[in-house]
Amino acid sequence: MKKLTAKAIKAIVEKFATLEGAQFAGIKEYRSKTTNELANHVVIANFSYYNAVQKDLKALKEATTDDIAEIAKSGNFSTELVEQAINKLATSFENNLNPETQSNQSKAQSDAYLPVTNSIRYNFETGLFYIYALAVNKQVIEAGEYKSVNSRELTLCQNAVKKYFNFSTAKFRNFIIEAEQLTGVNIDGDKMTVQ
């Protein structure tokens, strides 16, 4: 695996560090490590994940019986299962906001990454940088191999809840910065090529 040069990494970090608040950014010709899909992405850089969690948690806590009935109808779920899915998602958000009750996975994620900017993190284990941003749009250049997933009914119901409330947290994506995967970053029309 070819890693980016220090010069290329510095250029990307400096570019993202100049962003003030959430802004659109383009990630050109990104090849997914899991599906091998090649695509151009539009993301919102420096979008606060914490704020997204707060927004999604608020939606869950304010869910009405009408919301529950609509979600149940959309996926042919029982209202009890929808209530269970909402409670489980809310509890997960609340636990992960509190350092005392964070999941082991959340703690491991925090320990594994060094935040460079709001959108860029460095992974100690892999030695690679990751752009973590809110996905807005994707233009597929080459289709990848997409595996079918057989999810449990509760997971399917949780996904229906996320879709119904249009969860921002479900739209965050990690982009691994590798020379063979990332050929350019475009911020506010200023194209930068990574070599």
Secondary structure, 3 states (H helix, E strand, C coil): CCCCCHHHHHHHHHHHHCCCCCEEEEEEEEECCCCCCEEEEEEEECCCHHHHHHHHHHHHHCCCHHHHHHHHHHHCCCHHHHHHHHHHHHHHHHHHHCCCCCCHHHHHHHHHEEECCCCEEEECCCCCEEEEEEEEEEEEEECCCCCCCCCCHHHHHHHHHHHHCCCCHHHEEEEEECCCCCCEEEECCEEEECC
